[in-house]
């Protein structure tokens, strides 16, 4: 009994004097991130967690969905949106820490095709041919909004006889109407489109996704085919990052935000296809 008491007293003394103490419990940093950010965040999580004694918990969904969750009071330390308008909306509602938000990267669009490209899609005109099944995101979702803008840009640029870039074959006349007829599903996130097409289960022949999806497929050697969309009709989305006013782990949240604005964070984003 005496030995136990002595040992306990010594341990208590050491802990009191700071020479012996258990490691503090990691902070849980709750990050609300657009689904297109999932893969690039996963690449930096382990190092960031170790350096800051935290555990990043990612809530991944469409930016509009995440925005709604924040306005309804869901706990969030950092919000990463695929359309900066949602960060601006939070700021307009006085829901941001120090009224601050930043553009931290950009992303553009491309076409993802089913393995083997069974419909032989080699141009954007092929998307509106009879029998081609397309999936896109809902217009309320950033990638869906950008896809819609691109479809109408195609019509105004290549399908408009008054445009200097008009395609005389008429392949792009009434493009939005023809495109809509071939859409078989409107998804709730970019991630869903990639999954449905790349799994090659016959759901769709093609879909409009982010260039970052193409970059990730290349990095991970996936057997999925992509087709570029020319800049003259492509839509570039601006991503925003911010810290909600009700963030519970402000110090770590600020470090996380600063990482993506730093040269290191920007280099990682570029590697994963962002910034285009």
C-alpha positions as a Markdown table, in Angstrom:
| # | Residue | x | y | z |
|---|---|---|---|---|
| 1 | Unk | 0.0 | 0.0 | 0.0 |
| 2 | Unk | 2.9 | 2.4 | 0.9 |
| 3 | Unk | 4.6 | 1.8 | -2.4 |
| 4 | Unk | 1.4 | 2.5 | -4.4 |
| 5 | Unk | 0.9 | 5.8 | -2.5 |
| 6 | Unk | 4.5 | 6.9 | -3.1 |
| 7 | Unk | 4.3 | 6.1 | -6.8 |
| 8 | Unk | 1.0 | 7.9 | -7.1 |
| 9 | Unk | 2.5 | 10.9 | -5.3 |
| 10 | Unk | 5.6 | 11.0 | -7.6 |
| 11 | Unk | 3.4 | 10.7 | -10.8 |
| 12 | Unk | 1.2 | 13.5 | -9.5 |
| 13 | Unk | 4.3 | 15.7 | -8.8 |
| 14 | Unk | 5.7 | 15.1 | -12.2 |
| 15 | Unk | 2.4 | 15.9 | -14.0 |
| 16 | Unk | 2.0 | 19.1 | -11.8 |
| 17 | Unk | 5.5 | 20.3 | -12.7 |
| 18 | Unk | 5.1 | 19.6 | -16.5 |
| 19 | Unk | 7.8 | 16.9 | -16.7 |
| 20 | Unk | 5.3 | 14.1 | -17.3 |
| 21 | Unk | 1.9 | 14.4 | -18.9 |
| 22 | Unk | -0.3 | 12.4 | -21.3 |
| 23 | Unk | -0.7 | 13.7 | -24.8 |
| 24 | Unk | -3.7 | 16.0 | -25.1 |
| 25 | Unk | -6.7 | 14.6 | -27.0 |
| 26 | Unk | -6.7 | 15.6 | -30.7 |
| 27 | Unk | -9.0 | 18.4 | -31.8 |
| 28 | Unk | -11.7 | 17.3 | -34.3 |
| 29 | Unk | -11.7 | 19.9 | -37.1 |
| 30 | Unk | -15.0 | 19.7 | -39.0 |
| 31 | Unk | -14.5 | 20.7 | -42.7 |
| 32 | Unk | -17.5 | 21.1 | -45.0 |
| 33 | Unk | -16.1 | 20.5 | -48.5 |
| 34 | Unk | -17.5 | 20.4 | -52.0 |
| 35 | Unk | -17.3 | 16.8 | -53.2 |
| 36 | Unk | -14.7 | 17.7 | -55.9 |
| 37 | Unk | -12.3 | 18.5 | -53.0 |
| 38 | Unk | -12.5 | 15.1 | -51.3 |
| 39 | Unk | -9.4 | 13.5 | -53.0 |
| 40 | Unk | -7.0 | 16.5 | -52.6 |
| 41 | Unk | -8.0 | 17.0 | -49.0 |
| 42 | Unk | -7.3 | 13.3 | -48.3 |
| 43 | Unk | -3.8 | 13.8 | -49.6 |
| 44 | Unk | -2.8 | 16.3 | -47.0 |
| 45 | Unk | -4.9 | 15.1 | -44.0 |
| 46 | Unk | -2.3 | 12.9 | -42.3 |
| 47 | Unk | 0.5 | 15.4 | -42.3 |
| 48 | Unk | -1.8 | 18.3 | -41.2 |
| 49 | Unk | -3.3 | 16.1 | -38.4 |
| 50 | Unk | 0.1 | 15.2 | -37.1 |
| 51 | Unk | 1.4 | 18.7 | -37.2 |
| 52 | Unk | -1.6 | 20.2 | -35.4 |
| 53 | Unk | -2.7 | 17.4 | -33.1 |
| 54 | Unk | -6.1 | 17.2 | -34.8 |
| 55 | Unk | -8.4 | 14.9 | -36.8 |
| 56 | Unk | -9.9 | 16.4 | -39.9 |
| 57 | Unk | -13.5 | 15.3 | -40.3 |
| 58 | Unk | -14.8 | 16.0 | -43.8 |
| 59 | Unk | -18.5 | 16.4 | -44.6 |
| 60 | Unk | -18.6 | 16.1 | -48.4 |
| 61 | Unk | -21.6 | 17.1 | -50.5 |
| 62 | Unk | -22.7 | 19.7 | -53.0 |
| 63 | Unk | -21.8 | 23.3 | -52.0 |
| 64 | Unk | -25.5 | 24.3 | -52.0 |
| 65 | Unk | -26.3 | 21.5 | -49.6 |
| 66 | Unk | -23.4 | 22.4 | -47.3 |
| 67 | Unk | -24.4 | 26.0 | -47.3 |
| 68 | Unk | -27.9 | 25.1 | -46.2 |
| 69 | Unk | -26.6 | 22.9 | -43.4 |
| 70 | Unk | -24.4 | 25.7 | -42.1 |
| 71 | Unk | -27.4 | 28.2 | -42.2 |
| 72 | Unk | -29.4 | 25.7 | -40.2 |
| 73 | Unk | -26.8 | 25.5 | -37.5 |
| 74 | Unk | -24.7 | 22.4 | -38.3 |
| 75 | Unk | -21.3 | 22.6 | -36.6 |
| 76 | Unk | -18.6 | 23.6 | -39.1 |
| 77 | Unk | -15.1 | 24.9 | -38.7 |
| 78 | Unk | -14.2 | 25.5 | -42.4 |
| 79 | Unk | -16.3 | 25.7 | -45.5 |
| 80 | Unk | -14.8 | 25.0 | -48.9 |
| 81 | Unk | -17.2 | 25.7 | -51.7 |
| 82 | Unk | -17.0 | 24.9 | -55.4 |
| 83 | Unk | -18.8 | 28.2 | -56.1 |
| 84 | Unk | -17.7 | 31.3 | -54.1 |
| 85 | Unk | -21.2 | 32.7 | -54.3 |
| 86 | Unk | -22.1 | 30.4 | -51.3 |
| 87 | Unk | -19.3 | 31.9 | -49.2 |
| 88 | Unk | -20.6 | 35.4 | -50.2 |
| 89 | Unk | -24.1 | 34.4 | -49.2 |
| 90 | Unk | -22.9 | 33.4 | -45.7 |
| 91 | Unk | -21.1 | 36.7 | -45.4 |
| 92 | Unk | -24.2 | 38.6 | -46.4 |
| 93 | Unk | -26.0 | 36.8 | -43.6 |
| 94 | Unk | -23.3 | 37.8 | -41.1 |
| 95 | Unk | -22.4 | 34.2 | -40.5 |
| 96 | Unk | -18.6 | 34.4 | -41.2 |
| 97 | Unk | -15.7 | 34.9 | -38.8 |
| 98 | Unk | -14.5 | 38.5 | -39.3 |
| 99 | Unk | -16.5 | 38.8 | -42.5 |
| 100 | Unk | -13.7 | 37.0 | -44.4 |
| 101 | Unk | -13.8 | 34.6 | -47.3 |
| 102 | Unk | -11.2 | 34.0 | -50.1 |
| 103 | Unk | -11.0 | 32.6 | -53.6 |
| 104 | Unk | -8.4 | 29.8 | -53.1 |
| 105 | Unk | -8.6 | 28.0 | -56.5 |
| 106 | Unk | -10.5 | 27.4 | -59.7 |
| 107 | Unk | -11.7 | 24.5 | -61.7 |
| 108 | Unk | -13.1 | 23.9 | -65.2 |
| 109 | Unk | -15.1 | 21.2 | -67.0 |
| 110 | Unk | -14.5 | 18.2 | -69.1 |
| 111 | Unk | -16.4 | 15.1 | -70.4 |
| 112 | Unk | -16.0 | 11.8 | -68.7 |
| 113 | Unk | -16.9 | 8.7 | -70.8 |
| 114 | Unk | -17.8 | 5.1 | -70.0 |
| 115 | Unk | -14.9 | 2.7 | -70.2 |
| 116 | Unk | -14.1 | 1.8 | -73.8 |
| 117 | Unk | -16.1 | 4.8 | -75.0 |
| 118 | Unk | -18.8 | 2.5 | -76.5 |
| 119 | Unk | -20.6 | 5.5 | -78.2 |
| 120 | Unk | -17.4 | 6.7 | -79.8 |
| 121 | Unk | -17.7 | 10.2 | -78.4 |
| 122 | Unk | -14.9 | 12.3 | -79.9 |
| 123 | Unk | -16.5 | 15.8 | -79.9 |
| 124 | Unk | -19.1 | 17.7 | -78.0 |
| 125 | Unk | -21.4 | 17.3 | -81.0 |
| 126 | Unk | -21.5 | 13.6 | -80.3 |
| 127 | Unk | -23.2 | 14.2 | -77.0 |
| 128 | Unk | -26.4 | 15.2 | -78.7 |
| 129 | Unk | -26.6 | 12.2 | -81.1 |
| 130 | Unk | -29.5 | 9.9 | -80.8 |
| 131 | Unk | -29.0 | 7.1 | -78.2 |
| 132 | Unk | -26.3 | 8.8 | -76.2 |
| 133 | Unk | -27.1 | 8.8 | -72.4 |
| 134 | Unk | -25.7 | 11.7 | -70.5 |
| 135 | Unk | -25.7 | 12.5 | -66.7 |
| 136 | Unk | -25.1 | 15.9 | -65.3 |
| 137 | Unk | -25.6 | 17.5 | -61.9 |
| 138 | Unk | -28.6 | 19.5 | -60.9 |
| 139 | Unk | -28.4 | 23.2 | -61.7 |
| 140 | Unk | -28.4 | 24.1 | -58.0 |
| 141 | Unk | -25.0 | 22.2 | -57.7 |
| 142 | Unk | -21.9 | 24.1 | -58.9 |
| 143 | Unk | -20.8 | 21.6 | -61.5 |
| 144 | Unk | -24.4 | 21.4 | -62.7 |
| 145 | Unk | -24.7 | 25.2 | -62.9 |
| 146 | Unk | -21.3 | 25.4 | -64.8 |
| 147 | Unk | -22.4 | 22.6 | -67.2 |
| 148 | Unk | -25.6 | 24.4 | -68.0 |
| 149 | Unk | -23.6 | 27.6 | -68.7 |
| 150 | Unk | -21.3 | 25.6 | -71.0 |
| 151 | Unk | -24.1 | 24.1 | -72.9 |
| 152 | Unk | -25.6 | 27.5 | -73.6 |
| 153 | Unk | -22.1 | 28.9 | -74.4 |
| 154 | Unk | -21.8 | 26.1 | -77.1 |
| 155 | Unk | -25.1 | 27.2 | -78.6 |
| 156 | Unk | -24.1 | 30.8 | -78.6 |
| 157 | Unk | -20.6 | 30.2 | -80.0 |
| 158 | Unk | -20.8 | 27.3 | -82.3 |
| 159 | Unk | -24.5 | 27.0 | -82.9 |
| 160 | Unk | -25.2 | 30.7 | -83.7 |
| 161 | Unk | -25.0 | 31.6 | -87.3 |
| 162 | Unk | -24.1 | 35.2 | -86.3 |
| 163 | Unk | -21.0 | 34.0 | -84.4 |
| 164 | Unk | -17.6 | 34.2 | -86.0 |
| 165 | Unk | -17.0 | 30.6 | -84.6 |
| 166 | Unk | -20.3 | 29.2 | -86.0 |
| 167 | Unk | -19.9 | 25.6 | -87.2 |
| 168 | Unk | -21.4 | 25.6 | -90.7 |
| 169 | Unk | -22.3 | 21.9 | -90.5 |
| 170 | Unk | -25.1 | 22.8 | -88.1 |
| 171 | Unk | -24.0 | 20.2 | -85.6 |
| 172 | Unk | -24.5 | 22.6 | -82.7 |
| 173 | Unk | -27.9 | 24.2 | -83.7 |
| 174 | Unk | -30.5 | 24.0 | -80.9 |
| 175 | Unk | -27.8 | 22.4 | -78.8 |
| 176 | Unk | -29.4 | 22.9 | -75.3 |
| 177 | Unk | -32.6 | 21.3 | -76.4 |
| 178 | Unk | -30.9 | 18.3 | -78.0 |
| 179 | Unk | -28.6 | 18.0 | -75.0 |
| 180 | Unk | -31.5 | 18.0 | -72.5 |
| 181 | Unk | -33.2 | 15.2 | -74.4 |
| 182 | Unk | -30.2 | 12.9 | -73.9 |
| 183 | Unk | -29.9 | 13.6 | -70.1 |
| 184 | Unk | -31.0 | 10.5 | -68.3 |
| 185 | Unk | -30.2 | 11.7 | -64.7 |
| 186 | Unk | -29.6 | 14.8 | -62.7 |
| 187 | Unk | -27.2 | 14.0 | -59.9 |
| 188 | Unk | -26.7 | 15.8 | -56.6 |
| 189 | Unk | -22.9 | 16.0 | -56.7 |
| 190 | Unk | -19.9 | 15.8 | -59.0 |
| 191 | Unk | -18.8 | 12.7 | -57.1 |
| 192 | Unk | -22.0 | 10.9 | -58.1 |
| 193 | Unk | -21.4 | 11.6 | -61.8 |
| 194 | Unk | -17.9 | 10.3 | -61.7 |
| 195 | Unk | -19.0 | 7.1 | -59.9 |
| 196 | Unk | -21.9 | 6.4 | -62.2 |
| 197 | Unk | -19.9 | 6.7 | -65.4 |
| 198 | Unk | -16.6 | 5.2 | -64.3 |
| 199 | Unk | -18.1 | 2.1 | -62.7 |
| 200 | Unk | -19.3 | 1.3 | -66.2 |
| 201 | Unk | -22.6 | -0.3 | -65.1 |
| 202 | Unk | -24.6 | 1.0 | -68.1 |
| 203 | Unk | -26.1 | 4.0 | -66.3 |
| 204 | Unk | -24.7 | 6.5 | -68.8 |
| 205 | Unk | -22.3 | 6.9 | -71.7 |
| 206 | Unk | -20.9 | 10.3 | -70.6 |
| 207 | Unk | -21.2 | 13.1 | -68.1 |
| 208 | Unk | -19.9 | 16.6 | -67.4 |
| 209 | Unk | -17.4 | 16.7 | -64.5 |
| 210 | Unk | -14.5 | 18.8 | -63.3 |
| 211 | Unk | -11.0 | 18.7 | -64.8 |
| 212 | Unk | -9.8 | 17.8 | -61.3 |
| 213 | Unk | -11.6 | 14.5 | -61.7 |
| 214 | Unk | -9.5 | 13.9 | -64.9 |
| 215 | Unk | -6.3 | 14.7 | -63.0 |
| 216 | Unk | -7.1 | 12.4 | -60.2 |
| 217 | Unk | -7.9 | 9.5 | -62.6 |
| 218 | Unk | -4.5 | 10.1 | -64.2 |
| 219 | Unk | -2.7 | 10.2 | -60.8 |
| 220 | Unk | -4.3 | 6.9 | -59.8 |
| 221 | Unk | -4.1 | 5.2 | -63.2 |
| 222 | Unk | -7.8 | 4.6 | -63.6 |
| 223 | Unk | -9.0 | 3.2 | -66.9 |
| 224 | Unk | -11.5 | 6.0 | -67.5 |
| 225 | Unk | -11.5 | 8.2 | -70.6 |
| 226 | Unk | -12.0 | 11.9 | -70.7 |
| 227 | Unk | -12.6 | 14.6 | -73.4 |
| 228 | Unk | -11.5 | 18.2 | -73.0 |
| 229 | Unk | -13.9 | 21.1 | -73.5 |
| 230 | Unk | -12.3 | 24.1 | -75.4 |
| 231 | Unk | -11.8 | 27.2 | -73.4 |
| 232 | Unk | -13.9 | 29.2 | -75.8 |
| 233 | Unk | -17.0 | 27.5 | -74.4 |
| 234 | Unk | -15.8 | 26.1 | -71.1 |
| 235 | Unk | -16.9 | 27.5 | -67.8 |
| 236 | Unk | -14.4 | 28.2 | -65.0 |
| 237 | Unk | -15.7 | 27.9 | -61.5 |
| 238 | Unk | -14.2 | 29.9 | -58.6 |
| 239 | Unk | -13.8 | 28.1 | -55.3 |
| 240 | Unk | -14.2 | 29.9 | -51.9 |
| 241 | Unk | -13.0 | 29.1 | -48.4 |
| 242 | Unk | -14.1 | 30.6 | -45.2 |
| 243 | Unk | -14.6 | 30.0 | -41.4 |
| 244 | Unk | -18.1 | 30.3 | -40.1 |
| 245 | Unk | -18.6 | 32.6 | -37.1 |
| 246 | Unk | -19.7 | 29.7 | -34.9 |
| 247 | Unk | -16.5 | 27.6 | -35.5 |
| 248 | Unk | -15.5 | 25.8 | -32.3 |
| 249 | Unk | -11.8 | 25.3 | -33.1 |
| 250 | Unk | -10.8 | 28.7 | -34.5 |
| 251 | Unk | -7.0 | 28.4 | -34.2 |
| 252 | Unk | -6.8 | 25.1 | -36.1 |
| 253 | Unk | -9.4 | 26.3 | -38.6 |
| 254 | Unk | -7.2 | 29.3 | -39.4 |
| 255 | Unk | -4.2 | 27.1 | -39.9 |
| 256 | Unk | -6.2 | 24.9 | -42.3 |
| 257 | Unk | -7.4 | 27.9 | -44.2 |
| 258 | Unk | -3.9 | 29.3 | -44.4 |
| 259 | Unk | -2.6 | 26.0 | -45.8 |
| 260 | Unk | -4.7 | 26.2 | -48.9 |
| 261 | Unk | -3.8 | 29.8 | -49.5 |
| 262 | Unk | -0.1 | 29.0 | -49.1 |
| 263 | Unk | 2.4 | 28.1 | -51.9 |
| 264 | Unk | 2.4 | 24.5 | -50.6 |
| 265 | Unk | -1.4 | 24.2 | -50.7 |
| 266 | Unk | -1.6 | 25.8 | -54.1 |
| 267 | Unk | 1.0 | 23.4 | -55.5 |
| 268 | Unk | -1.0 | 20.4 | -54.2 |
| 269 | Unk | -4.1 | 21.9 | -55.8 |
| 270 | Unk | -2.3 | 22.2 | -59.1 |
| 271 | Unk | -1.1 | 18.6 | -58.9 |
| 272 | Unk | -4.8 | 17.6 | -58.6 |
| 273 | Unk | -6.0 | 19.6 | -61.5 |
| 274 | Unk | -7.2 | 22.7 | -59.8 |
| 275 | Unk | -6.3 | 26.3 | -60.7 |
| 276 | Unk | -7.2 | 25.9 | -64.4 |
